[in-house]
Amino acid sequence: MYLLDSKFPGSVVGMLFLLTALHLKWIKVDDIRLVSSTLLAYMPLFFIPAGVSVMTTYTLMDGFYWQIVLITMFSTLLVMLITGKSVEYIIKRREQ
């Protein structure tokens, strides 16, 4: 049984709810600062299950290594570009 019949992961839906609540000022940043700082401090631990999954199913990736490397590099560069442009936009907007 699902609360929301959605194809989006619960973590994405939760982040959208949090973003909406912060934007509408239902939640203040100071109210979540301690929890978010703690989660960010332990964030590397959250990557362990994904790393273990890759290690246990590496045979499924056999023959696709170059594609995986290229997609990983492209997506990383794309995220860096979008993040940089977003930060530039926010900084320019605050200066005005």
N, C-alpha and C positions, 0 to 999 in steps of 0.2 A: 504494500500500500504506500502511495506517495502523497505527500502534502500538496506538491505542485506537480502536475503532469507536464514535465519539461525535459527537453533533451540537453539542457545546460547542466553542467556539474553544480552541485550544491555550493561549492566554494565560490564559484563565479556569481551565482545568485546572491549569496551572502554578502560578497564584496559590493555588488550593486546596491543592495539594501543599505549597507553601511554608508556608501557614498551618498545615496539619496538622503539618509538621515543626517549626515554631516552637512550636506548642502542646505537642507531645510532647517538646520540648526536645532533639530530634535535632540541631537547628541553633540556635546562639546568636545573639542579635541583634547582638552585637559582631562576629561572623564575617561578617555581610552589610552592616554599616553603611557601609563605604567604597563598596562597589558601589552600594548603594541611593542614597546621597547623590549620587554621580556621575550616575546615571540620572535622578534628580529634577532635577538642575541642567540637564540637556539635554532634559528632557521636552517643551518647546515644539517642538523639532525633530521629534518623533514625530507631531505634528499636521499637518505639511506635506503628507504624502501624502493625508490625508483632505480637507484644504482644496483641494488640486489636483483631486481627484476631484469634489468639489462644483462647482468652477469649470468643469470640462470637461463635466459632465453636467447643467448647470443647466436645459437645455431639458426634461429629464424631469420637473422639478419645476414646470413651467409650469402655473399654475392651482391649485397646492396651497400657495402661499406662506403664506396665513393659517393653514392647518392645521399647517404645519411650524413656524411661529412659536409657535402655541399649544402644540403638543406639546413644543417645546423649552423654553418657559417653565414649563409644568407639570412636566416631568421635572426641570428644574433646581431648582424649588422643592421637589419631593418629595425629591430627593437632599439638599438643604440641611436639610430637616426631619428626615429619618432620621439624617443625620450628627450634627446637633445633639442629638437625643434620645439617640443612642448615646453621645456624649461625656458628656452629663449623667449617664446611667446608670453609666458607667465611673467618673466622678468621685465620685458618691455611693457606689458600691460600695467604692472605695478608702478613703474617709473612714470607713467603718464598721469 
